[in-house]
């Protein structure tokens, strides 16, 4: 059963989390993106509760977690510090068995895997670009440059009230299909959850964009410098699950990742959008089951108290 818990981190940040599974079991950490929250993982976490400790924080600025007002408090270094401290509290002396991350959560997970790879054994990334690929595409790919221009709006100091105006019309636009409709998964119940969530966190959520060093160029005068390869090497075993119809993050972001991520596998999902977690939760569950099962077979994860069975790893849906 999911339960809300609150973690006070040593550096003064508080993170509200959803948790299930027994403390002390191998940790699965689930990281949401913009403009969402820990609640998006409820259906994905539940099947793993018998054998794993599952934790989904509201990232800094979201939900009931700390919301510093300074933009500098949302720089990647500070956000990665939150994740490192959270893993240390939930899994003392042991790395997380897997970090599962989408969108901005994925951006932070990439940074964690690059900067502190000893803190996680595996990474499952869902539609979140590796920083090296993102910089490359923002430099060279006009289509990605155009797709990322929305980031400039989200960096504005008045972005949050503008997004919430007129029934949050601009926020709903992030979810719309190419035909202009809201997707089938975005039911009235889901809409109500978002509408309750956004007013309390949207200003802080936009500070992620204001603090980001990666900004799409607006013209030839904008100079986005490449990142040194030494700052991009990702030594953690990584599986990417990618909705190929993502309108904001284009498929070219998957090209050439092997240069930075030696232990890489990529699972492309045709017809899925940026919101793959909602569209195909069973696909996320299956991919995570497979990763954990393969790691157990290789003895890369601690042995569980009872042997795995076909029921534990339902790979046939």
N, C-alpha and C positions, 0 to 999 in steps of 0.2 A: 504494500500500500504506500502511495506517495505521501510524504509528510513535508511540511515547510520547516526549514531550519535556518538559523542565522549564524554565520561565522564572522567573528571579530578577528581580523588579520593583525599580525604584530605591528604593521606600519600604520595602523589607525583606520583602515578602510573596513567597512562592514559589507558583507555580501549576503543577501537573502537567497536561499537556494531551495530547490525541490530535491528530495532524496528518497530513495527506496533501496532495499537490500540491507544486509547486515554490515554495520561498521566493522572494519578490519578485513573484509574480503577484498580481492583485487578491485581497484577503482576504475570505473568508466566515467569519464568527465565529458559532459555535453555542453557545448557553447553555442548560443544563439547569435543571430545577427540583427541588423536594422530592418524595420522598426519593431522588433519582436521582443520576446522575453523567454524566461525559462519554461513557461507553460507550453511552448511548441513541442517539447520533447516528451510530454506525458505518455503518449501512446507508444513511443519508441522505447522508452526506458523500462516500462513495466515488464516486458518479456524476459528481461535480464535480471530481475530482482532476486530470483532464487539463488543465483550463483555469484553475483557480483554486487559490489557497492556502486550504486548509480547516483550521480550528483549532477544537477543542472543549476548553475548559478544564474541569477540575474546579474549580468555584467555591471561593472561600475557605471553608475548613472541611470540604471534601469530598475523599475519596480521599487522595492524597498531598500535597495542597496545604496551605499553612499553616493552622493551627487555633488562632488566638488564644483565650485562655480568657475574656477580658473580653467581656461582652455588647456593650459600646459599640463593639467592633471590628467588629460586624456591622451597624452602621447603614448606611443606603443610601449616604451620602456616601463611606464607606470602600470599599464594594463597587464603586461606580462608579469610584472611583480605580483599582481593580484593572483594570477593563476599559479605561480610558483608557490606562493604562501598557502593557497587553498589546497594544493596537492600535498604539501608538507603536513597540513593539519589532518587531512582525511586519510592519508596513506604514509604515515611517518616511516622514514627509512626505506620506502619502496617507491618506484616510479608508478605512475598511472599505467594500467594495462593498456588503455586506449583513450585517446582524446578524439571525440566526434564533434565536428564543428562546421558551421554553415555561415557564409557571408562574412560579416565582421568577426564573428567568432572564429571563422577559418583564418582570417588575417592574423589574429592573435595567436592561433595555434601554430601557424607557420613560423611566426617569430619565436614562439616558445621552443619549437623543435630545432630552430637554427641556433638560438642563444643558449638554451639549457637542455640539450637532448637527453641528458641523464634522467630527466623528470618524466619521460614517457617512453613506453615501449613501442607503441604503434600510433598511427595517425590516420583517421578517416576524415577526409575533407570533402565537403559538399558545396560545389559552386562557390569557391573562394580562390582567387588566383595566388599563385606563388609570387612573392614580391619581385623576383627577377623577371618573370614573364610579364607581370603587370607593367613594370617600367618599360620593358622592351616594346610592348604593344602600344603604350601611350606615346612612345617616341615615334614609332614607325607606321602604325596602322591607323589610317584616317577613320575607319569604321569604329574602332575601339575608342578613339578620341571623341568621336561624336556620341557614342553610347554612354560615355562617362561624363558628359558635360553637366548632368544633373548635380554632380558633386559640388560645383560652384554655387549653386543655389543653396545647398545644405550647409555650406560654410558661412552663409550670411547670418549676422546676429539676430535678424528678425525671422529666420527660417521657421522656427517652431510655431509662432502664432499664425504665420501664413499657411503652414501645413494643416493646422487645426481648423482654420476658417472654413465656413460653408460646409459644415458637416464632415470635415476632414477630407474634402474632395481630392486634394492633391495627394494625400496619402493613399487613398484607394486607387489612384492612378498607377501607383507602383505595382499593384497586383493585377491590373487588367490584362486580359488576353489581347493578342493582336487585333481581334475584332472589336475591341473596346468594351467587352463584357467583364464583369467580375467572374472569377473562376468558380466552378461548381463546388469546390471544397470550402469556399469562403461563405459558409452558411450564415443565417442571421445570428446563430449562437456564437460563431467565431467573430463576426463583426462586433457583437456586443463586448466580447472579451478585449478586442483591440481598442474599442472606444473607451472602455474603462481604464485601460493600461496607458494609453498615449498621453493624456494631459499631465500625468505625474512625472513623465520621464523624457518627453520629446526634446526639451531644450538641452538636457544633458546628452541625449543620444546624438544630436547634431554637432556637439563639440568633438565627437570622434572625427568628423570630417574637417572641422576647423583646425584640429591639431595634426591632421595627417600630413606627412611630408610628401605624399604622392598626390599630385594635383594634375588633372589633364590639361595639356596646353590649349590655349585659346587662339594662338597664332604663332607665326614663325619666330616672334620675339621671345616666346616662352622657351626656356631652356631647362629641360628635365634631364638631369645628369644620371648616367647609368650607375648602378650599385656595384661595388667590387665583388667579384665572385667569392672572395673569402668571407663576405658577409651574407652569402646566399646558400652556402653548402648546407644541406639538410640530411644528416646522417640517420634519421629515424625512418623505419619502414613505413611507407605511406601508400594508402589506397585512396584514389580520387573517384568520387561518384559525381558525375556531371550531367546536368540537364542540358541537352544540346540546343534547346530553343530559348536559352537565357538571352533576353534582349539587352541586358546591361553588361554581361560578361561573355564575350564571344568565344567560340571554340578555339580560335588561334591561341588563346591563353594556355592551351594544353600542349602546344608545340615545344619541343626542345627541353622539356623538364628534366630529362634524364641527366643532363649536364650538371644539375644541382641536386637532384634527388636520386641517388644510385639505386635505392631499394623502392622502386615505384611500380605500381599497377594502376591502370586507368579503366574505369567502367563508364562508358558513354551511354546515356539514356535518351534515345530519340523521342521527340515529342514532348519531353519534359522541360519545364521552364526553370527559372531561378528558384521557384518555390517547390522544389522536388520533395522536400521533407513532408509537405502537406499533400502533394499529388500522389506520391508513391511511398508512404511510410513503410509498407511491407518490403520495398526494395532496400531501404536503409537498414531495416532490421535484418534482412537476409545477408546483406553485405557485412554487417558487423558480426553476425553469427559466424560467417565464413572466416573472417579475419581471426576471431578469437579461437575458433576450432583449429585452424591451421597453426596458430602460435602454440596452442597446447600440444599438438602433435609434435611440433619441433622442440617442445619443452622450453619455449621462450617465456612462458608465463608460469606462475606457481601452479602446481597440481591442485585441482579442486577436490573437495571432500568426498565427492562421489563421481563415478565415471560418467562421461558425457554419453548421451544416447541420441537416437534420431529425433526424439521429442525435444531434446534440449537445443538441437540445431536444425530447425525445420527448413531445409534448403529447397523444398519442392513446391513453394507457392509462387 
